[in-house]
Amino acid sequence: MGKASASYSDSSSYFCWDKDAFYNSMLDLSLGSLTSYHITLINNTVTELQSLHDSILSCDHHPRAGLPLLASPPAPPRRYQPRQPLPGVATKQKKNKNSSFPLKKGKSETITPPYEWATNRRASVHSLDSLYFKNIHEITGDVQCRRCESKYEMGFNLVESFTEVAKFIWENKCEMADRAPDVWMNPTLPTCRYCGQENSVKPVIPRSKKAINWLFLLLGQMLGCCTLDQLRYFCKYRRHHRTGAKDRVLYLTYLNLCKQLDPNGPFDR
C-alpha cells in the first residue's frame, strides 16, 4: 500500500499541469502558421491529458482523493503572431491557385514596379521576408487633407501595422462571413498634421490603377477609400472573382494582400 501511495504521489507531480500555459505555449510555437488542423490537434491533446489527470486524482490512494476537482480554465482566445522574417533570407511567393484565369489580349501582367515594395506584376507586393532582405521597414504614401487640402507623405511601420491588420483578421474572420466589416468599408482616416482636423487625411490614389500603392493602403487600413472599379482591378490580376458588392471585393483584397506578405498566415478564404 505504501508503494502504491508513493507511486501515485509521484505521478501527481507529472500531471498537476497548467492547461492554459500548455495551450499558450503551443500557440507561441506556431508563430502564425497555426491551421485549424493544428488547433484541433492541440485541443484533442489537452482533452486527453485532462482526462488522465482527472482519473489519477480520482484514485483511492491519491493524497487528493475525495477533494473536489477544479474546473478547467477556458481556452484562451486565438492569437495571431506573424512569423518574424529571417534576416538575409527572401522567400518566394506561392503560385496563385487561380492562375489559370485568362487575361485580355494586349494586357501584360508584368509592369515596371511603381514602388520598391511592389513586384513587377500588377497588384502584387513582396513578402515580409523579401522586404526585410531589401531592408525596407517603413511603407510610405501620399495623402491629402480634405479640409486644408495640404499634401504630404505619410509612413507606416511595416511589421507593426501589418500585425494589427493580421490580428484583426485572425480574431474576426469567422464573423466576417466573406464580407468586409464597416471599419474597412468606412475607415477612420488619420488626423491632418497641419490643420489638426481629425478623420480628414485621405490617401492620394493615382488614376492609373497599376500605380496604386496597395501596400500603403493595406497598412493604413484605407483600402476602403478605393472605388469598386479599382478593387475589381486588384481581384482581376490576383485571379479572384471580382463580381459582387464592394464589401465582398474589399474583403478579398485585404485577405490577398495579407497572404502576399505572409504566405503561411491564416489568410485563405
Backbone torsions as a table, in degrees:
resi	resn	phi	psi	omega
1	MET	NA	-40.2	179.4
2	GLY	-61.7	-38.9	-179.7
3	LYS	-66.7	-40.3	-179.0
4	ALA	-63.2	-43.0	-179.9
5	SER	-62.9	-41.2	179.3
6	ALA	-64.5	-37.7	-178.8
7	SER	-63.2	-46.7	-179.5
8	TYR	-67.5	-34.8	178.4
9	SER	-63.7	-40.1	176.8
10	ASP	-65.6	-39.1	-178.7
11	SER	-62.5	-34.5	-177.3
12	SER	-62.3	-28.7	179.7
13	SER	-68.1	-22.6	178.7
14	TYR	-89.5	-27.3	-172.0
15	PHE	-110.1	1.2	170.3
16	CYS	-84.3	79.0	-170.4
17	TRP	-113.4	165.1	-178.8
18	ASP	-102.9	105.6	-177.8
19	LYS	-60.8	-41.9	-178.6
20	ASP	-62.7	-42.2	179.7
21	ALA	-66.4	-38.8	178.8
22	PHE	-62.5	-45.6	-178.6
23	TYR	-61.9	-45.1	-179.0
24	ASN	-66.8	-36.3	179.6
25	SER	-65.8	-36.5	177.6
26	MET	-66.5	-38.7	178.0
27	LEU	-66.5	-39.8	179.6
28	ASP	-63.8	-36.9	179.9
29	LEU	-67.9	-27.3	-176.6
30	SER	-70.1	-34.8	178.3
31	LEU	52.3	46.0	171.7
32	GLY	92.2	-13.9	-177.8
33	SER	-95.9	13.7	-178.6
34	LEU	-69.3	129.6	178.3
35	THR	-106.7	172.6	178.3
36	SER	-61.9	-31.6	177.2
37	TYR	-63.5	-43.9	-179.9
38	HIS	-66.6	-37.4	178.7
39	ILE	-62.9	-42.9	178.0
40	THR	-62.5	-41.5	179.7
41	LEU	-62.7	-42.7	178.9
42	ILE	-64.1	-44.0	-179.3
43	ASN	-62.3	-40.7	178.5
44	ASN	-64.2	-41.2	178.9
45	THR	-64.1	-42.5	178.6
46	VAL	-61.7	-42.0	-179.7
47	THR	-63.5	-43.4	179.7
48	GLU	-64.4	-42.5	178.3
49	LEU	-65.0	-38.2	178.9
50	GLN	-65.3	-39.6	178.8
51	SER	-64.0	-43.0	178.6
52	LEU	-64.4	-40.5	177.6
53	HIS	-60.9	-45.5	-178.6
54	ASP	-66.6	-38.2	-179.4
55	SER	-65.6	-35.7	178.5
56	ILE	-67.9	-42.5	-179.2
57	LEU	-67.0	-24.7	-178.6
58	SER	-83.1	-7.3	-179.9
59	CYS	-66.8	146.6	-177.6
60	ASP	-64.1	-31.2	-174.0
61	HIS	-88.7	-5.2	-178.1
62	HIS	-75.9	136.4	-177.1
63	PRO	-58.4	-21.1	179.6
64	ARG	-100.8	13.9	-179.2
65	ALA	-61.9	138.9	178.6
66	GLY	89.5	-14.7	178.9
67	LEU	-81.9	145.3	179.4
68	PRO	-64.9	138.8	-180.0
69	LEU	-82.0	139.4	178.5
70	LEU	-76.6	142.3	178.0
71	ALA	-67.4	143.6	179.5
72	SER	-68.2	138.7	179.0
73	PRO	-66.4	148.2	179.2
74	PRO	-65.3	150.1	179.0
75	ALA	-64.3	137.7	-179.4
76	PRO	-67.5	158.8	178.4
77	PRO	-64.5	151.5	179.4
78	ARG	-64.6	141.9	-179.3
79	ARG	-126.7	150.1	175.9
80	TYR	-121.1	128.7	174.2
81	GLN	-129.2	114.0	179.9
82	PRO	-63.3	139.0	178.1
83	ARG	-60.5	130.0	-179.2
84	GLN	-65.7	129.2	179.9
85	PRO	-59.3	143.4	178.4
86	LEU	-84.6	124.7	-178.7
87	PRO	-61.9	131.2	177.1
88	GLY	78.4	9.2	-178.8
89	VAL	-125.1	121.8	178.0
90	ALA	-108.9	123.8	-178.5
91	THR	-94.5	148.6	177.4
92	LYS	-86.5	141.1	178.4
93	GLN	-76.4	147.2	178.3
94	LYS	-72.0	147.4	179.0
95	LYS	-69.4	136.0	-179.9
96	ASN	-63.9	132.3	-177.6
97	LYS	-68.5	-16.1	179.2
98	ASN	-101.7	26.1	-173.8
99	SER	-70.3	-3.2	179.8
100	SER	-81.3	-7.4	179.0
101	PHE	-64.3	126.6	-177.2
102	PRO	-76.7	151.8	173.8
103	LEU	-100.3	157.4	178.6
104	LYS	-69.1	151.6	178.1
105	LYS	-64.1	140.6	179.7
106	GLY	89.1	-7.0	178.8
107	LYS	-103.4	126.0	177.2
108	SER	-100.3	138.0	-179.9
109	GLU	-78.7	-22.5	179.7
110	THR	-93.2	140.7	-179.7
111	ILE	-140.2	171.5	170.7
112	THR	-75.2	123.3	-176.8
113	PRO	-54.3	121.9	-178.4
114	PRO	-74.0	-19.3	179.3
115	TYR	-142.0	159.1	-177.7
116	GLU	-69.8	-18.8	176.7
117	TRP	-93.9	0.1	176.7
118	ALA	-99.3	153.4	177.0
119	THR	-91.3	-176.0	178.7
120	ASN	-88.5	16.0	176.6
121	ARG	-113.7	144.3	-177.9
122	ARG	-59.9	141.1	176.1
123	ALA	54.0	40.1	-176.9
124	SER	-134.4	138.8	178.2
125	VAL	-126.0	163.0	179.0
126	HIS	-75.5	157.5	176.7
127	SER	-74.0	167.9	177.9
128	LEU	-58.8	-42.8	179.6
129	ASP	-60.3	-43.7	-179.0
130	SER	-66.1	-39.1	180.0
131	LEU	-67.0	-38.0	176.0
132	TYR	-67.3	-36.8	177.7
133	PHE	-62.3	-34.8	178.3
134	LYS	-85.8	2.0	179.9
135	ASN	62.0	40.5	177.1
136	ILE	-105.1	116.0	-176.7
137	HIS	-121.7	-10.2	179.0
138	GLU	-132.6	136.6	179.5
139	ILE	-111.2	123.5	-175.8
140	THR	-111.3	161.4	178.1
141	GLY	-164.2	162.8	-179.1
142	ASP	-88.2	138.1	177.9
143	VAL	-133.5	163.9	178.7
144	GLN	-144.2	136.0	178.7
145	CYS	-77.9	134.4	-179.9
146	ARG	-75.8	-18.3	-178.2
147	ARG	-90.9	-60.5	-177.3
148	CYS	-94.6	-5.4	177.2
149	GLU	63.0	21.5	176.6
150	SER	-72.6	137.5	176.9
151	LYS	-109.8	135.7	177.2
152	TYR	-159.5	174.7	-178.2
153	GLU	-100.4	138.0	179.6
154	MET	-125.0	149.7	-179.2
155	GLY	-129.4	153.2	176.8
156	PHE	-127.5	137.4	174.5
157	ASN	-65.6	128.2	-172.9
158	LEU	-59.8	-57.6	-173.7
159	VAL	-70.2	-44.6	-177.2
160	GLU	-63.7	-45.4	-178.1
161	SER	-70.0	-39.9	179.1
162	PHE	-66.5	-39.7	178.9
163	THR	-60.3	-38.4	178.8
164	GLU	-63.9	-44.6	178.7
165	VAL	-66.6	-46.2	-177.3
166	ALA	-64.2	-39.4	178.8
167	LYS	-63.5	-40.1	178.7
168	PHE	-61.9	-43.3	179.0
169	ILE	-65.2	-44.7	-178.0
170	TRP	-59.5	-38.4	-175.8
171	GLU	-86.5	-20.5	-172.5
172	ASN	-123.9	4.8	-174.0
173	LYS	-58.9	-42.2	-177.4
174	CYS	-64.0	-35.6	-178.3
175	GLU	-79.5	-16.4	-177.4
176	MET	-71.1	-30.6	179.8
177	ALA	55.8	44.2	178.2
178	ASP	61.9	26.5	178.5
179	ARG	-131.8	139.3	178.6
180	ALA	-68.7	134.8	177.8
181	PRO	-71.5	171.7	-176.5
182	ASP	-64.4	-31.6	-179.3
183	VAL	-66.8	-21.2	174.3
184	TRP	-89.7	-38.3	-179.1
185	MET	-67.2	-39.3	-179.8
186	ASN	-126.2	75.3	-173.6
187	PRO	-67.2	147.4	172.6
188	THR	-78.3	119.9	-174.5
189	LEU	-85.6	158.6	178.9
190	PRO	-67.0	164.2	176.1
191	THR	-85.2	139.5	-178.9
192	CYS	-67.9	131.8	-179.4
193	ARG	-75.4	-12.5	-177.7
194	TYR	-101.6	-51.3	-177.9
195	CYS	-98.5	-10.9	177.3
196	GLY	77.9	6.9	-179.8
197	GLN	-70.5	128.0	179.5
198	GLU	-78.9	152.0	176.0
199	ASN	51.5	47.3	-174.2
200	SER	-131.2	-9.8	-174.7
201	VAL	-96.1	111.8	-179.5
202	LYS	-102.4	149.7	176.5
203	PRO	-70.9	145.5	175.5
204	VAL	-87.4	110.3	-175.8
205	ILE	-101.9	120.1	-177.6
206	PRO	-62.3	152.9	175.8
207	ARG	-66.5	-37.8	177.9
208	SER	-73.5	117.1	-175.2
209	LYS	-63.9	-31.5	-178.8
210	LYS	-70.9	-11.3	179.5
211	ALA	-101.9	7.5	179.9
212	ILE	-66.6	137.1	-178.2
213	ASN	-87.7	76.6	-171.6
214	TRP	-61.7	-42.1	-177.2
215	LEU	-67.1	-39.2	177.2
216	PHE	-61.8	-43.0	179.4
217	LEU	-66.0	-36.2	178.3
218	LEU	-65.8	-50.9	-176.5
219	LEU	-64.8	-31.5	176.5
220	GLY	-86.4	0.5	-177.7
221	GLN	51.7	45.5	-178.3
222	MET	-119.9	20.3	177.6
223	LEU	-63.1	-22.8	177.6
224	GLY	-66.4	-14.2	176.7
225	CYS	-75.4	-14.7	178.0
226	CYS	-73.3	152.5	175.3
227	THR	-78.5	165.5	178.0
228	LEU	-61.3	-36.7	180.0
229	ASP	-64.4	-40.4	178.9
230	GLN	-67.2	-39.4	178.3
231	LEU	-68.2	-35.6	177.0
232	ARG	-67.4	-33.1	175.0
233	TYR	-60.7	-45.6	179.0
234	PHE	-59.2	-49.4	-178.2
235	CYS	-64.4	-32.0	178.9
236	LYS	-61.4	-47.6	-176.3
237	TYR	-86.4	-6.3	170.9
238	ARG	-100.5	9.1	174.6
239	ARG	62.9	41.2	174.6
240	HIS	-113.6	149.1	172.8
241	HIS	-61.7	131.6	-173.5
242	ARG	-113.4	18.0	175.8
243	THR	-87.9	163.6	178.5
244	GLY	108.2	179.8	-177.7
245	ALA	-73.2	168.6	-176.2
246	LYS	-63.9	-35.3	-177.5
247	ASP	-64.0	-32.5	178.3
248	ARG	-74.1	-44.4	-179.8
249	VAL	-66.3	-38.1	178.1
250	LEU	-64.9	-39.6	177.3
251	TYR	-59.9	-45.5	179.6
252	LEU	-64.3	-35.8	179.6
253	THR	-65.5	-45.0	177.7
254	TYR	-59.6	-49.3	-176.3
255	LEU	-64.0	-40.8	-176.1
256	ASN	-70.3	-38.9	178.0
257	LEU	-64.9	-40.1	176.0
258	CYS	-64.3	-37.7	178.8
259	LYS	-65.5	-36.0	177.3
260	GLN	-65.5	-38.7	179.9
261	LEU	-72.2	-43.9	-178.0
262	ASP	-128.8	85.8	-175.8
263	PRO	-58.7	-24.1	-179.6
264	ASN	-95.1	4.5	-177.9
265	GLY	-79.4	173.9	-175.6
266	PRO	-84.5	58.8	-173.0
267	PHE	-118.6	19.4	174.6
268	ASP	-78.5	153.6	179.0
269	ARG	-71.1	NA	NA
